[in-house]
Amino acid sequence: MLRLTETITQPSLVNLDYSDLRSVMERGGVSAIGFGDAEGENRIQKAVEQALSTPLLDVSDLSSTYGVLIHIAGGEDMTLGEVTQAGELILQKAPNTGRIVWGAKVDESLAGHVRVTAVLTGVMDPGKLT
C-alpha cells in the first residue's frame, strides 16, 4: 500500500492526487490493485503484465472495468513512449473503461527500471453468479 500512498502524495512529472483516486472509485464494485516492476528489454510490457496479475482476486476478465488509475515511475531513461505504451497495454485489457487517470514520475533511483501501479475498479466480481 505504500506505493499507492507515494503515488498520490509525492510530486510527479504528471501528478495524481486523492481526488483522482476517488474519481476512479466513485462507482464502487470490486476493485483490484496491482504493482509491477521490470528492467531490461520489454520492461514496460513486463511491468504491466505483473500489475494486472492480481493473485489476491481471481480476476481474469477486465473488460467490465469502469475506472483505471495508472501510475508509471522510472529513471531518467524512461521515455514518454514507454509511459504511453503502459497506458495502451492496460486499456487493451480493459477496453470499456469509463474513467482513466494516469500519472508519471521520474525517480533517479530507478535508473534502468520501471514501476507500474494500476488501480482497477468495477471489475467483474468472480463470486457473483450471472
C-alpha positions as CSV (number, residue, x, y, z in Angstrom):
1,M,0.0,0.0,0.0
2,L,3.0,2.3,0.5
3,R,3.5,2.6,-3.3
4,L,-0.1,3.7,-3.7
5,T,0.3,6.3,-1.0
6,E,3.5,7.6,-2.6
7,T,1.7,7.8,-6.0
8,I,-0.9,10.2,-4.7
9,T,1.2,12.2,-2.1
10,Q,4.6,12.8,-3.8
11,P,5.3,15.2,-6.6
12,S,5.5,13.7,-10.1
13,L,6.0,14.6,-13.7
14,V,2.2,14.2,-14.1
15,N,0.7,14.3,-10.6
16,L,-2.1,12.2,-9.2
17,D,-3.9,13.0,-6.0
18,Y,-6.6,11.7,-3.7
19,S,-9.4,13.2,-5.9
20,D,-8.1,11.2,-8.9
21,L,-8.2,8.0,-6.9
22,R,-11.7,8.9,-5.7
23,S,-12.9,9.6,-9.2
24,V,-12.0,6.1,-10.5
25,M,-13.5,4.5,-7.4
26,E,-16.8,6.5,-7.4
27,R,-18.9,3.7,-8.8
28,G,-17.6,1.2,-6.3
29,G,-17.8,-2.5,-7.0
30,V,-15.0,-5.0,-6.9
31,S,-11.6,-3.3,-7.2
32,A,-8.1,-4.6,-7.9
33,I,-4.7,-3.1,-7.3
34,G,-1.6,-4.3,-8.9
35,F,2.1,-3.4,-8.9
36,G,4.7,-4.3,-11.5
37,D,8.5,-3.8,-11.6
38,A,10.7,-4.6,-14.5
39,E,14.0,-3.8,-16.2
40,G,15.7,-4.5,-19.4
41,E,14.1,-5.3,-22.8
42,N,10.3,-5.0,-22.9
43,R,10.3,-3.7,-19.3
44,I,7.0,-1.8,-19.7
45,Q,5.2,-4.8,-21.0
46,K,6.6,-7.0,-18.2
47,A,5.7,-4.4,-15.5
48,V,2.2,-4.0,-16.9
49,E,1.6,-7.8,-17.0
50,Q,2.8,-8.0,-13.4
51,A,0.5,-5.2,-12.3
52,L,-2.5,-6.8,-14.0
53,S,-1.9,-10.2,-12.4
54,T,-3.8,-9.9,-9.1
55,P,-3.2,-13.0,-7.1
56,L,-5.5,-11.9,-4.2
57,L,-8.5,-11.7,-6.6
58,D,-9.4,-14.2,-9.2
59,V,-10.0,-11.5,-11.8
60,S,-9.1,-12.7,-15.3
61,D,-11.7,-10.6,-17.3
62,L,-11.1,-6.9,-17.0
63,S,-13.5,-5.9,-19.9
64,S,-16.1,-4.6,-17.5
65,T,-13.7,-2.3,-15.6
66,Y,-15.2,1.1,-15.0
67,G,-12.2,3.1,-13.6
68,V,-8.5,2.8,-14.1
69,L,-5.7,4.8,-12.3
70,I,-2.3,4.2,-13.8
71,H,1.0,5.5,-12.4
72,I,4.3,4.8,-14.1
73,A,7.6,5.6,-12.4
74,G,11.1,5.2,-13.9
75,G,14.6,6.5,-14.0
76,E,15.7,9.4,-16.2
77,D,16.0,6.8,-19.1
78,M,12.2,6.3,-19.1
79,T,10.6,7.7,-22.2
80,L,7.2,9.3,-22.9
81,G,6.7,6.5,-25.4
82,E,7.0,3.9,-22.6
83,V,4.5,5.9,-20.4
84,T,2.1,5.9,-23.3
85,Q,2.7,2.2,-24.0
86,A,1.9,1.3,-20.4
87,G,-1.5,3.1,-20.7
88,E,-2.2,1.5,-24.0
89,L,-1.4,-2.0,-22.8
90,I,-3.7,-1.6,-19.8
91,L,-6.5,-0.2,-21.9
92,Q,-6.3,-3.2,-24.3
93,K,-7.1,-5.4,-21.3
94,A,-9.9,-3.0,-20.1
95,P,-11.4,-1.6,-23.3
96,N,-14.7,-0.5,-21.9
97,T,-13.2,1.8,-19.2
98,G,-15.3,4.9,-18.5
99,R,-12.7,6.8,-16.5
100,I,-9.0,6.8,-16.9
101,V,-6.5,8.8,-14.8
102,W,-2.7,8.5,-15.2
103,G,0.4,9.9,-13.8
104,A,4.1,9.5,-14.3
105,K,7.2,10.1,-12.2
106,V,10.9,10.3,-12.9
107,D,12.9,8.9,-10.0
108,E,16.7,8.9,-10.3
109,S,16.9,5.8,-8.0
110,L,15.0,3.8,-10.6
111,A,17.6,4.0,-13.4
112,G,17.0,1.1,-15.8
113,H,13.8,0.1,-14.0
114,V,10.1,1.0,-14.4
115,R,7.3,0.6,-11.8
116,V,3.7,0.4,-12.8
117,T,0.8,0.8,-10.3
118,A,-2.7,0.1,-11.5
119,V,-6.0,0.5,-9.7
120,L,-8.9,-1.0,-11.5
121,T,-12.5,-0.5,-10.2
122,G,-15.8,-2.0,-11.2
123,V,-14.1,-5.3,-12.3
124,M,-16.2,-8.4,-12.7
125,D,-16.9,-10.0,-9.4
126,P,-15.8,-13.6,-9.7
127,G,-18.1,-14.5,-6.7
128,K,-21.3,-13.3,-8.4
129,L,-23.4,-15.6,-10.4
130,T,-24.6,-14.1,-13.6
